Amino acid sequence: MQESTVEVINPSSVRQRWYHRHETSFSDSCYQDLKNSINASMGNSVAITVRSVAGDASEHIKYELVCGARRLRACRELQLPVRAVIIENLSDENAALNMLRENTCRNELSPFEQGQAYRSVLSLFKNKGELAKALHAPASDITRAIQCASLPPRVLNAFGCPTRIPYSEVSHLHRFFQGKAEGDLSKGELAIRLDVATEDSGKASAKNISEYITMRCDELIPAEPKELKSEGGGIVGHLHLGARSKLIFVGALTAESIELVVEACKTIKLHPGPALKGKGCSPG
């Protein structure tokens, strides 16, 4: 039987072994609200969960985090002690499952974050099926989240932040990039779809870097394409006006081309093709 106690401990004595949250989760308004609340109360009212570990004399580590990454971070930043439930004799597998159960219950947890959490503990189980059974979760959900977290860095970066990738696009992206090395992604032509919002001036501005990345270019509408050139004068790709006021970039997907697309979207004027005549240029 596992024994637990509630104590106030030094947050620097707690280490994190598994993936909990993306770094953006520690800078948004929700985190700031949590931090303000902890500061006003001079401590966290909802205890974190840790397990005892063999101490490291050089680092004074006595515990390992199970649940409560944001509360722990807030207490560290505020230089406050942290209230913790300390569980003795908790196995690696049970600690990992407790962490996953708390995190996956959060509505705001993104597919990327869930996938990273699953990946970080997968070695403790025979396979994804065993992990799914232990969590009483559909194996397909775990597979899809892991697929999202396993996308090449260049694809993840194209979204500005990997936490913005929706579940609806994970399978398509995974199928396209599966088995392709990072260096192969610039070969062939890729299309970056950009949400655009029109203003009274008729100019377009990018609301975000992408809804999804796709090879499907059949929605292109005849329009005067805009050449995008590098600082050296070389053409890196073209911007086209697509259906439903989508700007579609056709060219190699690189950090440079993405930056050029974003800058172009700040000034480019929309020239509606036949499918948009009489409909205006409402955002897609």
C-alpha positions as CSV (number, residue, x, y, z in Angstrom):
1,M,0.0,0.0,0.0
2,Q,1.3,3.4,-0.9
3,E,1.8,5.9,1.8
4,S,1.5,9.7,1.3
5,T,2.0,12.8,3.4
6,V,1.4,16.5,2.7
7,E,4.4,18.7,3.4
8,V,5.8,22.1,2.4
9,I,9.1,21.6,0.6
10,N,11.7,23.5,-1.2
11,P,10.9,23.6,-5.0
12,S,14.5,23.3,-5.9
13,S,14.5,19.8,-4.3
14,V,12.1,18.6,-7.0
15,R,13.3,17.3,-10.4
16,Q,11.2,16.7,-13.5
17,R,11.8,13.5,-15.4
18,W,9.0,13.4,-18.0
19,Y,7.5,15.9,-20.4
20,H,4.7,18.0,-18.8
21,R,3.9,21.2,-20.7
22,H,5.3,23.2,-23.6
23,E,7.2,26.3,-22.6
24,T,4.3,28.6,-23.9
25,S,2.2,27.2,-21.0
26,F,4.4,29.1,-18.7
27,S,4.0,32.5,-20.3
28,D,0.3,32.8,-21.2
29,S,-2.4,34.7,-19.3
30,C,-3.6,31.5,-17.5
31,Y,-0.2,30.9,-16.0
32,Q,0.1,34.5,-15.0
33,D,-3.3,34.3,-13.2
34,L,-2.1,31.1,-11.5
35,K,1.1,32.8,-10.4
36,N,-0.7,35.9,-9.1
37,S,-3.1,33.7,-7.1
38,I,-0.2,31.7,-5.6
39,N,1.6,35.0,-4.8
40,A,-1.4,36.5,-3.1
41,S,-1.9,33.3,-1.0
42,M,1.9,33.1,-0.3
43,G,1.8,29.6,-1.6
44,N,-0.1,27.0,-3.7
45,S,-3.4,26.0,-2.2
46,V,-3.7,23.0,-4.5
47,A,-0.8,20.7,-3.7
48,I,1.5,19.3,-6.4
49,T,2.2,15.5,-6.3
50,V,5.8,14.2,-6.0
51,R,7.4,10.9,-5.2
52,S,10.5,10.3,-3.1
53,V,13.7,9.5,-4.9
54,A,17.2,8.7,-3.7
55,G,18.8,12.1,-2.9
56,D,21.6,13.5,-5.0
57,A,24.1,15.1,-2.7
58,S,25.4,17.5,-5.3
59,E,22.0,18.8,-6.3
60,H,20.0,18.2,-3.1
61,I,17.3,16.4,-5.1
62,K,14.8,14.5,-2.9
63,Y,11.7,14.3,-5.0
64,E,10.4,13.8,-8.6
65,L,7.4,15.6,-10.0
66,V,4.3,13.6,-10.8
67,C,1.7,16.3,-11.2
68,G,1.7,20.1,-11.0
69,A,4.4,21.5,-13.3
70,R,3.0,25.0,-13.5
71,R,2.4,25.3,-9.8
72,L,6.0,24.1,-9.2
73,R,7.4,26.6,-11.7
74,A,5.3,29.4,-10.2
75,C,6.6,28.7,-6.7
76,R,10.2,28.6,-8.0
77,E,9.8,31.9,-9.7
78,L,8.2,33.5,-6.7
79,Q,10.8,32.0,-4.4
80,L,8.1,30.4,-2.3
81,P,8.1,26.9,-0.7
82,V,5.7,24.5,-2.5
83,R,3.0,22.4,-0.8
84,A,3.2,18.8,-2.0
85,V,1.6,15.4,-1.6
86,I,4.6,13.1,-1.2
87,I,4.0,9.5,-2.3
88,E,6.3,6.8,-1.1
89,N,7.2,3.7,-3.1
90,L,5.5,4.8,-6.3
91,S,6.7,2.8,-9.3
92,D,7.8,4.4,-12.6
93,E,4.8,3.1,-14.4
94,N,2.3,4.3,-11.9
95,A,4.0,7.7,-11.6
96,A,3.8,8.1,-15.4
97,L,0.2,7.1,-15.5
98,N,-0.8,9.5,-12.8
99,M,1.0,12.3,-14.7
100,L,-0.8,11.4,-17.9
101,R,-4.2,11.1,-16.3
102,E,-4.0,14.6,-14.8
103,N,-2.6,16.2,-18.0
104,T,-4.9,14.6,-20.5
105,C,-7.9,15.7,-18.5
106,R,-7.1,19.3,-19.3
107,N,-9.0,20.7,-22.2
108,E,-6.3,23.2,-23.1
109,L,-3.6,20.5,-23.5
110,S,-2.7,20.5,-27.2
111,P,-2.1,17.4,-29.4
112,F,1.6,18.2,-29.5
113,E,1.8,18.4,-25.7
114,Q,-0.1,15.1,-25.3
115,G,2.1,13.4,-27.9
116,Q,5.3,14.6,-26.2
117,A,4.0,13.4,-22.8
118,Y,3.2,9.9,-24.3
119,R,6.5,9.7,-26.0
120,S,8.4,10.5,-22.8
121,V,6.9,7.5,-21.0
122,L,6.5,5.0,-23.8
123,S,9.7,3.2,-23.0
124,L,8.0,2.1,-19.7
125,F,5.4,0.0,-21.6
126,K,5.6,-2.8,-24.1
127,N,3.9,-0.7,-26.8
128,K,1.3,2.0,-27.4
129,G,-1.5,-0.6,-27.0
130,E,-0.4,-1.4,-23.5
131,L,-0.2,2.3,-22.6
132,A,-3.7,2.8,-24.0
133,K,-5.0,-0.1,-22.0
134,A,-3.5,1.2,-18.8
135,L,-5.0,4.7,-19.4
136,H,-8.4,3.3,-20.5
137,A,-7.9,5.5,-23.6
138,P,-8.4,4.7,-27.4
139,A,-5.1,3.5,-28.9
140,S,-5.9,5.7,-31.9
141,D,-5.9,8.9,-29.8
142,I,-2.4,8.0,-28.4
143,T,-1.1,7.2,-31.9
144,R,-2.4,10.4,-33.4
145,A,-0.9,12.6,-30.6
146,I,2.5,10.8,-30.9
147,Q,2.3,11.4,-34.7
148,C,1.9,15.1,-34.0
149,A,4.8,15.3,-31.6
150,S,7.0,13.3,-34.1
151,L,6.6,15.7,-37.1
152,P,9.9,17.1,-38.4
153,P,11.0,20.3,-36.6
154,R,10.7,22.3,-39.8
155,V,7.0,21.4,-40.1
156,L,6.4,22.2,-36.4
157,N,8.1,25.5,-36.8
158,A,5.9,26.4,-39.8
159,F,3.0,26.8,-37.3
160,G,4.9,29.3,-35.2
161,C,4.2,27.2,-32.2
162,P,3.7,23.4,-32.3
163,T,0.8,23.7,-29.8
164,R,-1.3,25.3,-32.6
165,I,-1.4,22.2,-34.8
166,P,-5.0,20.9,-34.7
167,Y,-5.9,17.2,-34.5
168,S,-7.8,17.5,-37.8
169,E,-4.5,18.0,-39.7
170,V,-2.2,15.5,-37.9
171,S,-3.0,12.4,-39.9
172,H,-2.5,14.2,-43.3
173,L,0.8,15.8,-42.2
174,H,2.1,12.5,-40.8
175,R,1.2,10.6,-44.0
176,F,3.0,13.1,-46.2
177,F,6.2,13.5,-44.1
178,Q,6.4,9.9,-42.8
179,G,9.8,8.4,-43.6
180,K,11.2,11.7,-45.0
181,A,14.4,13.0,-43.5
182,E,14.6,16.6,-42.3
183,G,16.9,17.4,-45.2
184,D,14.4,16.1,-47.8
185,L,11.7,18.5,-46.9
186,S,12.9,21.2,-49.3
187,K,12.7,18.9,-52.3
188,G,9.6,19.2,-54.4
189,E,7.0,21.8,-54.0
190,L,5.1,22.4,-50.8
191,A,2.2,24.7,-50.2
192,I,1.7,26.7,-47.0
193,R,-1.9,27.8,-46.6
194,L,-2.3,31.1,-44.8
195,D,-5.3,32.6,-43.1
196,V,-5.7,36.2,-44.3
197,A,-7.9,39.1,-43.0
198,T,-8.8,42.0,-45.3
199,E,-8.8,45.5,-44.2
200,D,-10.5,48.6,-45.7
201,S,-7.3,49.4,-47.5
202,G,-7.6,46.1,-49.4
203,K,-4.4,44.8,-47.9
204,A,-4.0,41.4,-46.3
205,S,-2.3,40.5,-43.1
206,A,-1.5,37.0,-41.8
207,K,-3.5,35.9,-38.8
208,N,-1.2,33.0,-38.3
209,I,1.4,31.1,-40.2
210,S,-0.7,28.2,-41.3
211,E,-3.9,26.2,-40.9
212,Y,-2.1,23.3,-42.4
213,I,0.6,22.3,-44.9
214,T,-0.5,20.4,-47.9
215,M,0.5,19.2,-51.4
216,R,-3.0,19.8,-52.7
217,C,-2.7,22.8,-55.0
218,D,-5.8,22.1,-57.1
219,E,-7.7,25.1,-55.5
220,L,-5.4,27.6,-57.1
221,I,-7.3,30.4,-58.9
222,P,-5.8,32.2,-61.9
223,A,-4.2,35.3,-60.5
224,E,-1.0,37.2,-60.9
225,P,1.4,35.3,-58.7
226,K,3.8,37.3,-56.6
227,E,7.5,36.3,-56.7
228,L,9.2,36.0,-53.4
229,K,12.9,36.7,-53.6
230,S,15.7,36.1,-51.1
231,E,18.2,38.8,-50.2
232,G,20.5,37.6,-52.9
233,G,17.8,38.0,-55.5
234,G,17.0,34.3,-56.0
235,I,13.3,33.3,-56.4
236,V,12.3,31.1,-53.4
237,G,8.7,30.7,-54.5
238,H,5.4,32.3,-55.5
239,L,2.3,33.5,-53.7
240,H,-1.1,32.8,-55.4
241,L,-4.6,33.7,-54.5
242,G,-6.6,30.6,-53.7
243,A,-10.2,29.8,-53.0
244,R,-11.9,31.4,-50.0
245,S,-9.4,34.2,-49.8
246,K,-6.5,31.8,-49.1
247,L,-3.0,32.9,-50.0
248,I,-1.1,29.8,-51.1
249,F,2.7,29.7,-51.3
250,V,4.3,27.3,-53.7
251,G,7.9,26.7,-53.2
252,A,10.5,25.0,-51.0
253,L,9.5,25.1,-47.3
254,T,12.4,26.7,-45.5
255,A,12.8,29.1,-42.6
256,E,13.7,31.8,-45.1
257,S,10.7,31.2,-47.3
258,I,8.3,31.2,-44.3
259,E,9.7,34.5,-43.1
260,L,9.3,36.0,-46.6
261,V,5.6,34.8,-46.8
262,V,4.8,36.4,-43.5
263,E,6.3,39.7,-44.6
264,A,4.6,39.6,-48.0
265,C,1.2,39.0,-46.3
266,K,1.5,42.3,-44.5
267,T,1.5,44.3,-47.7
268,I,0.2,42.2,-50.6
269,K,-3.1,43.4,-52.2
270,L,-5.7,40.8,-53.0
271,H,-6.8,40.4,-56.6
272,P,-9.8,38.1,-56.6
273,G,-10.0,35.4,-59.3
274,P,-13.3,34.4,-61.0
275,A,-14.5,32.3,-58.1
276,L,-14.4,35.3,-55.8
277,K,-16.0,37.9,-58.0
278,G,-19.1,39.4,-56.3
279,K,-18.2,37.6,-53.0
280,G,-15.7,40.1,-51.6
281,C,-12.6,38.8,-49.9
282,S,-13.9,37.5,-46.6
283,P,-11.5,35.4,-44.5
284,G,-11.6,31.7,-45.1
